[in-house]
Amino acid sequence: MKRIHNTCVWPYGTCLTLFSRTKPTSLLIEKMKKWILLCPGLLQRLYDLGYQPNCRSFTPLEVRVIIDALGEP
C-alpha cells in the first residue's frame, strides 16, 4: 500500500495476489475486471467513488466495495 496525496491506494497486484499466487498478474487483472463487469451495480458504484478504469490501483473504499460485492478472497 502506498500514499498519494494523503490517500492510501491498493495496487492491483496486491489485491490480485490475494486471489491467486500462481498466475501472471496480467491474467489476474483481466479476471478482476471481468468479475467487476459481471457483478450487477459494482462498476457503477466504483465510478460513483471516483474509480478510473486506467488507474492500476484501488482506494481502500473501493477495495471495501469490491469485497462487499464479491466476497472475501
N, C-alpha and C positions, 0 to 999 in steps of 0.2 A: 504494500500500500504506500502511496506517495501523496504529497500535498501539492496542490496547485492553487494558488490564490486562496489559501486557508481552507480549501475543500479537499477532503480525503477522496481519493479515487481508487477503484479496484481494477487493475488491468485485466483484460480479457483472459490472458494466460493464467493469471491467478485464479480467476473464477472457474475457468475450464478445467484446470488440473484437479479441482475438487470432484469433477465428474469422471475423469479418466486420466491416468498417469502414463498410459502406454501409447496413445495415439498422437500423431503430429498436431501441433497447435492449429494449423490451418484447417484441418478437418473438424476439430472441435469448435472453432469459431463458426464454421458453416452450420454445424449441428445446433449450436446455441441460437443462431439467427433463425433457423428453421423452427425450433421449439417456440421462440418468441412469436413468430408469424402464425403458428398453429394454435396458440393459446388465445381464445377469444378475449379481446379487450386489452391484452397485455401491451401490445405495441402502442396503442393509443394512450394508455396510462403512462408509458415511458415517455412518449412525446410530450404529454402534459407536464412531466417533470423536467423537461429540457433535454431529453435524450437526443443525441446527434448520431445518425447511423454510421458516419465515417469515423467517429471517435472510437478509439480502441480501449476504452475504459468505462467503468460504471461508477457512479457515486454510491455511497453507502445506502442512500434512499432507493436508488434504482435496484441495487442488489436485494434489498428487503422486498421490493415489489416483485422482482423475479422469483425469489424464494417463496413468497406467499402464493404466487400463481403456479409455479412448477413443483414446489416442494423442496425439501432439503436434499442435497446430493447424497 
